[in-house]
Amino acid sequence: MEVRRFVPGRRVVPVLVVAAGLAFLFSSAFGTGAQAGSGITFGHAVVVDHQRVTGEPSLTVSPTLNTAGSHDIYVSAPWGFSTTTSYVWKSEDGGQTFHLVGDEAPPEGKPAMTCAGGGDSSIVNDNSGNLYFADLQGLTDVSDSVS
């Protein structure tokens, strides 16, 4: 049996870069808009978090404009069953930068009312701008939070 060593960030960092690219793409779609027939273009990659290496990101874009005139972009991703942690990040500047949501209170960086988590997390906005967050805790339960 072959034993493979885990290399932190080897697979996860590209996932975060892809999530950031998608966030930028979605923010551009709500911004000035591209001319018809010009094709899809991408901006530069933005790393959501340089310290927390996660995978399987979920992304949502708020349908309403914030006070800065941009659509808020949210990214959530599980950190793994062994850590029982998932994170939520928010961009208020169209995907140029992201900050951890909830880092001023709960240590997990997510809504305090959710379960321990760490499994498949999901995040979505409705048409009114409410944010819904669901997290799977080690295949035992699922919790949901609504903003």
N, C-alpha and C positions, 0 to 999 in steps of 0.2 A: 504494500500500500504506500502510495506516495504522500508525503506530508508537505503541504504547501504553507509557506509562511504568509501571514497577512501583512500587507504593506499599507499603512494608513494613507488614505486619500488617493490611492492609485486608481480606483474606479469611481470614487465619489466626487472628486474635484471636477472631472469633466461633466458630471451630471449637473453640478451647480452652475458651471459655465453655460451649459445648454439652457438651464432654467433662466439664467440672467438674460441670455440672448432672446428667449421667448418673451420675457418680460419687456424687453426693449421693443421687440416687434409689436407686441400688443399695445404698448404705450404709443408707438408711432401710428398705429391704426386709428387710435382715438384722437391723435393730435392734428397736425396740419393736413394729413392725408396725401396719398400719392395720386398722380394723374392716372387716368384710365389707360391701361395698356403699357404702363411703365414697368411692370413686373415687380416681384418682391425683392426688396433690398433689406440688408441687415446692418445695424450699427455695430460698434465695437462691443466685445463681451464685457459684462460686469459680473464680478464674483459677488454673490450674495453675502457670504460670510467666509472670511479667511481663516477662522479658528475652528469652526464646527463643521466637520466633514460628514455630510449626510448623503442620502440617496433617495431615489424615487420621489422627486419633488412634485407638488401640486401647486398650480398657479391660478389666480383669479384676478380680474381687473374690475374695479368699481365702476358702475355705470354713471356715477355722478362725479362732477368736478370738485376738487378740494379747494381750499382758499388760495392756493398757489396757482390754480388754473390747470392742474393736471389730474389725471385719474389715478387714484391710489392703486398700487399693485401689491398683492399679497402672495407670498410663497410659503408653503409649509412642507416639511420633510421629516421623516422619522430618522432618529439616530440609532435605532436598533432595539431589539427586544431585551438584550442584556443590560442596556442602560435605562430602559423604560422611559425614554425621553423622545419627544418630537418637538420641533421648533416652528415658530411662525415669524416671518420677517415682513416688513412693510416698506414700500418706497412711496414717498410723497412727491417725488420730482421726476416722474415719468420713467422710472427704471434706472436712473443714473446712480443712485445710492440706495442701500437698504439698511434698516436697523431692526434689531430684535424686538419683537412685540412682547410686552410683559416683563422685560428684564428688570424693571424697577420693583417688581413685587415677587412673582413666583420664580423660583430658580430655574425652572424648565424653559422659560421663554415662550410660554403659551398661556391660554386662558387658565386661571387658577382652579376653575371648577371642573376641569376635565380629569379623566383617570390618568394613571401613571403613563400609559401609552407606549410609544416606541415602535409601534407597528405601522401599518399602512395608514397614513394620515391623509386627510382630504380637506380642501378649503374652497369655498365658493361664495359669491355675492349674489343677492337677488336684485331685482330691478329697483328696489327702494334703497339699495346700498347696505342692507344688513349683511353681516359676515357670518357664515356658518362654518364651524370647524368640527371635524370628527376625527377620532383617534382610536386605534386598535391597541389594546393592552395584551401583549403576549398571547394571542389567540384565546383569551379568556373573556373579555368584554369589550364593548365599544362605548365611548362617551361622546356626547355632542354638546357644543356650546354655540350660543347665538349672541352676536353683539347687540 
